[in-house]
Amino acid sequence: MEYQFRQAIYSEASQIWQILKDAIKRRKQDGSNQWQDGYPNMEVVKSDIEKKIGFVLTQNDTIIGYSAVIINDEPDYKNIDGKWLSDQDFVVYHRVAISEGFLAKGMAKKMMKLIEQYALSKNIYSLKADTNHDNIPMMKIFEKLGYTFCGIVYIRQSPRRAYEKVLEK
């Protein structure tokens, strides 16, 4: 199967927003308060695409997943209750979501591995991300992929578990 990880284009915004809406609904069904405050929303998706930080995982022409991927720009990560593994350049990613039809098939892990390849292509060896304290599936993926829990950061005044993975050069 041919997978591609690439920048999203504006015409894909509604498909991406549908994937995120479904993920928001799943988080609520799981009893989580993550993404239950009106964020993310369609404006965030459009902004990600405009800033060229919105990325999609595709199989042929089908969008499987979405994530915002940002280099060295996460102001909320400056204040961590804990300690990052490194203070080098980093790729941070947010809003990881997989399309309903591709759930439980390892696609989030696949996308996160492709984000690692993206970082390496930019000569960046640190990946940082965060998740809500009750997002057990995401915490398990971080664990499986070799991320280290570094502490707590606050995103929109909400505490998040912060993770980092340092890649080998």
N, C-alpha and C positions, 0 to 999 in steps of 0.2 A: 504494500500500500504506500502510495506516495503522499507524504505529509509535507506541508510547507509552513514555516513560521515567518510572517512578514507583517509590514506595517498595514494597518487597516486603511481602507479608503472611505471617503465620505458616503458613497452610495451603500455601504454596508452598515451604516449606523443603526438602522431599524432592526436588522438581524441581530446585531450585537446587543442592542437594548433588550430584545426578546430573550436572549440567552441570560442576560443579567436579571431581568424580571423573574424568570423561572428560578434562578439561583436565589434571589431574594425570598421568593415563596418557599423554597426548600429550607432556607435558614430559619424562617418563621415556623415551619412545620416541625423542625428539629428542636424548637423551643429556644432558639437563639435570639438575642436582641441585635446581633450584627446585621447591618444593612436594613434596619427597621425604622430608620429615622429620615427617610426620603433621599438617602444617599446610598449607592450611586443612583443617578437618574440620566435621562436622555441628554441633558445639557452637559453632564460630565463626559459622556461618550463622545459627543460632538467636539468638546474641548480637547479630549485626548487625541482625537484624530487630527484636529487643527494643529496641535502642538507636536504632531508626529511621534507621540508616545503610545498610541493605541496599536496593539498587535493582535493578529488573529492566527490561530492554528487552523489550517485547512487540510482537507483530504479531497483531492481533485478540486472541485469548485465549492465544496460544502464547508461552511464555517463550523468548526468543532468546538473551538474555545476562544476565549478573549482574555487579555491582560494588558494593563498599562505597564510599560517598561521604561524606567527613567534612569538616567546616568547622573550620579552625584547630587541629586536634588531631592532631599526629603528633610525639610526644616524640623519636622517633629522628631527626627531621629537624633538630633543634636543633644536632646535631653533624655537620657535613658537612665532608668532606675536599675542599674546594673552596669555592664561593660561590654562593648563590642569587642569582637576578636581582633579586629584590625582598624586602622584609621586611614587605609589606602582608598583609592578610587573605588567606587562600588556601583553596582546595578541594583536598583530597588524595583520591586514589582508589586502591583496592587490589583485588586479587582479580578482575581483569577476566577473564571467561571467556564463551565463546560456545558455544551448543549445537551438537552434532555436525552436525545437519542444516543448519546455517547457516554453516558454516565457508567461508572463501575467497569470501565474498560482500560483504566490506566492512562487516560488522556491528560489529566492534570499533571501527573508525573512526567509524561512525555513532553508537555509544554514547558514544564519547569526545567527539564534537561535541555530543551532547545533554548531557553533563556540563558542557561549556562554557556552554551555554544555561542550565543550572541555576545555575551560578556567577553568571552575569550577572543572573539573576532575583533573586539575593541581594545584588546590587551588589558582587560579589567579582570581581577582575580577574586573579587569579593562580591557576594550576593547577599542582599538583606531583604527581609520581608517581615510582615507581622500578621497576626490573626487574633480574633477574639478568643477569650479564655474558654469558651464553650464550643469552639469549632474543632472538635476532636478529629474529624477526617483530615483536615488540613495539618493539624499537629502531627498526625501519624505519617503523612506524606513528608513533612519536614524531617522527621526522625529517619524514615527509610532512605531519604536522599542525603543524609549526612549533615544536616544543619545542626547548629548548636543553639540552644536557648540562651539568650544573652541578658534578658531582663524585660522590664516593662517600659513601653513608650506610650504616650497619650496622643491619640488621633481624634480630632474633634472632641476633646475633653473626655474621651473614653479610653480606659486602660487596654492596651493590646500586648500580647506576648510577642516579643521581638526575637528574630532568629537571624543567624548569619552562617554562611558557608564560605570558606576560603578555598579557592580552587588552586590546584598545583600549576606552577608555571612550566 
